[in-house]
Amino acid sequence: VLDALVADLAADPPARRLVVLTDDVVAPLYADRFVRRVRRRGLSACLIVFPHGESHKNRRTKGWLEDRMLELNVGRDAAVVALGGGVTGDLAGFVAATWHRGIPVVQVPTSLLAMADAALGGKTAVDLPGGKNLVGAFHQPWGLYADTRVLETLDERTYRDGFAEVVKAGAIGDLRFFRWLESHAEALLERDPVRLEQAIGACLRIKGGVVVRDETEHGLRALLNFGHTIGHALEAVSRYRTTHGRAVSIGMIVESVLAVRRVGFPEPHAERLRALIETFGLPVRYRGRMAPEAIVRATRRDKKVRDGRVRYALPRRLGSALPGSDVTIEIDDAEVRSALAAVN
Ligand SMILES: NC(=O)c1ccc[n+]([C@@H]2O[C@H](COP(=O)([O-])OP(=O)(O)OC[C@H]3O[C@@H](n4cnc5c(N)ncnc54)[C@H](O)[C@@H]3O)[C@@H](O)[C@H]2O)c1
């Protein structure tokens, strides 16, 4: 796929010059080689490398990247290639969205989480100390190229993180896919390339089906946020030391308790969700060094807050959303405290 990308870039360049943005883990593995291949095809390309990890997905790194781009005389005739995991996609995508008021971005996800979810849909952002993804833009990519072979170099923990979003896709959008995951979990954990491609394809179809109906999240798209209101709060309270995949896993468990209590999500469905998350080696309790009150406070910074009240995107059953275009419901802090206590 990376070869196909180089050929596509040469045949129909999105810009005269490519700026490849990547982190310091992905750079030596794939970026140097990628830039060499692009240049061999006669395209102009430069590489900028930033430190890896969620704690660098912030305004400071964005500003630093922009300063480097200025030094390299990157103009409006350039396009960004976001080569890396979800952090790179969000950060580099946001740089592209605002550089000279917007230049094209090519999303080249290299983690399972980014391939199955983050690289699709055009959301870009950075975190603030007090809240996840609070500054960003919608900026659809020129293209998305996912080469599953690069997943071979992901460490086990990061690889498993990706299944949080994979399980979420089934839980909110497709019961058949959820069942398929239950029966193919072992092959997926062994990184079977055929099963992986099928799983990523299914996730992209589910997410794509939602995004085309509500690109800028006026209603339905919020459904993709199942597990994320609590998940993002856990990430912020942990000062971004808890990974996105692990935080969303715990978030789905807490929010499934809310779903059982508030929208009639069947208890056996909640059990199946928990079992599948555990099968993928992801956490189902938050074992609290984090104070529940701090988590509740952090949920108030969620982007779904309306009139100061926190709203949650909950499934009604495995594979299906609440009816109507508003898939969220308001839940008060006392109920959230009680759900957190139930899974601690
Ligand atoms: N924009 C969206 O719609 C959207 C959706 C879901 C998640 N996200 C964001 O995605 C981020 C999480 O993504 P992530 O889990 O990919 O994090 P990440 O980008 O930090 O990647 C995890 C780690 O894996 C390394 N890595 C990536 N590809 C590799 C490879 N092929 N081989 C070896 N190491 C590799 C990275 O260097 C990093 O250290 C969060 O910031 C989350 O908010 C965005």
PDBQT file of the ligand as one rigid body, heavy atoms in Angstrom, charges set to zero:
ROOT
HETATM    1  N1  LIG A 401      -9.488  11.931  14.826  1.00  0.00    +0.000 N 
HETATM    2  C1  LIG A 401     -10.234  10.939  15.240  1.00  0.00    +0.000 C 
HETATM    3  O1  LIG A 401     -11.348  10.739  14.743  1.00  0.00    +0.000 OA
HETATM    4  C2  LIG A 401      -9.725  10.032  16.305  1.00  0.00    +0.000 A 
HETATM    5  C3  LIG A 401     -10.411   8.840  16.605  1.00  0.00    +0.000 A 
HETATM    6  C4  LIG A 401      -9.890   7.986  17.569  1.00  0.00    +0.000 A 
HETATM    7  C5  LIG A 401      -8.710   8.321  18.225  1.00  0.00    +0.000 A 
HETATM    8  N2  LIG A 401      -8.071   9.471  17.930  1.00  0.00    +0.000 N 
HETATM    9  C6  LIG A 401      -6.823   9.842  18.607  1.00  0.00    +0.000 C 
HETATM   10  O2  LIG A 401      -5.827   8.858  18.334  1.00  0.00    +0.000 OA
HETATM   11  C7  LIG A 401      -4.846   8.909  19.371  1.00  0.00    +0.000 C 
HETATM   12  C8  LIG A 401      -4.447   7.505  19.764  1.00  0.00    +0.000 C 
HETATM   13  O3  LIG A 401      -3.860   6.860  18.644  1.00  0.00    +0.000 OA
HETATM   14  P1  LIG A 401      -2.721   5.743  18.816  1.00  0.00    +0.000 P 
HETATM   15  O4  LIG A 401      -3.147   4.753  19.832  1.00  0.00    +0.000 OA
HETATM   16  O5  LIG A 401      -2.356   5.304  17.455  1.00  0.00    +0.000 OA
HETATM   17  O6  LIG A 401      -1.542   6.585  19.512  1.00  0.00    +0.000 OA
HETATM   18  P2  LIG A 401      -0.095   7.020  19.006  1.00  0.00    +0.000 P 
HETATM   19  O7  LIG A 401      -0.145   7.770  17.754  1.00  0.00    +0.000 OA
HETATM   20  O8  LIG A 401       0.566   7.664  20.174  1.00  0.00    +0.000 OA
HETATM   21  O9  LIG A 401       0.622   5.618  18.712  1.00  0.00    +0.000 OA
HETATM   22  C9  LIG A 401       0.946   4.754  19.784  1.00  0.00    +0.000 C 
HETATM   23  C10 LIG A 401       2.434   4.408  19.773  1.00  0.00    +0.000 C 
HETATM   24  O10 LIG A 401       2.696   3.513  18.700  1.00  0.00    +0.000 OA
HETATM   25  C11 LIG A 401       3.812   3.961  17.934  1.00  0.00    +0.000 C 
HETATM   26  N3  LIG A 401       3.627   3.450  16.567  1.00  0.00    +0.000 N 
HETATM   27  C12 LIG A 401       2.699   3.842  15.665  1.00  0.00    +0.000 A 
HETATM   28  N4  LIG A 401       2.766   3.062  14.571  1.00  0.00    +0.000 NA
HETATM   29  C13 LIG A 401       3.751   2.162  14.786  1.00  0.00    +0.000 A 
HETATM   30  C14 LIG A 401       4.288   1.064  14.052  1.00  0.00    +0.000 A 
HETATM   31  N5  LIG A 401       3.772   0.711  12.863  1.00  0.00    +0.000 N 
HETATM   32  N6  LIG A 401       5.281   0.341  14.595  1.00  0.00    +0.000 NA
HETATM   33  C15 LIG A 401       5.776   0.654  15.824  1.00  0.00    +0.000 A 
HETATM   34  N7  LIG A 401       5.313   1.650  16.587  1.00  0.00    +0.000 NA
HETATM   35  C16 LIG A 401       4.309   2.407  16.065  1.00  0.00    +0.000 A 
HETATM   36  C17 LIG A 401       3.793   5.462  18.088  1.00  0.00    +0.000 C 
HETATM   37  O11 LIG A 401       5.072   6.001  17.880  1.00  0.00    +0.000 OA
HETATM   38  C18 LIG A 401       3.349   5.619  19.546  1.00  0.00    +0.000 C 
HETATM   39  O12 LIG A 401       4.462   5.514  20.399  1.00  0.00    +0.000 OA
HETATM   40  C19 LIG A 401      -5.465   9.713  20.513  1.00  0.00    +0.000 C 
HETATM   41  O13 LIG A 401      -4.875  10.971  20.584  1.00  0.00    +0.000 OA
HETATM   42  C20 LIG A 401      -6.921   9.833  20.118  1.00  0.00    +0.000 C 
HETATM   43  O14 LIG A 401      -7.505  11.004  20.638  1.00  0.00    +0.000 OA
HETATM   44  C21 LIG A 401      -8.553  10.321  16.980  1.00  0.00    +0.000 A 
ENDROOT
TORSDOF 0
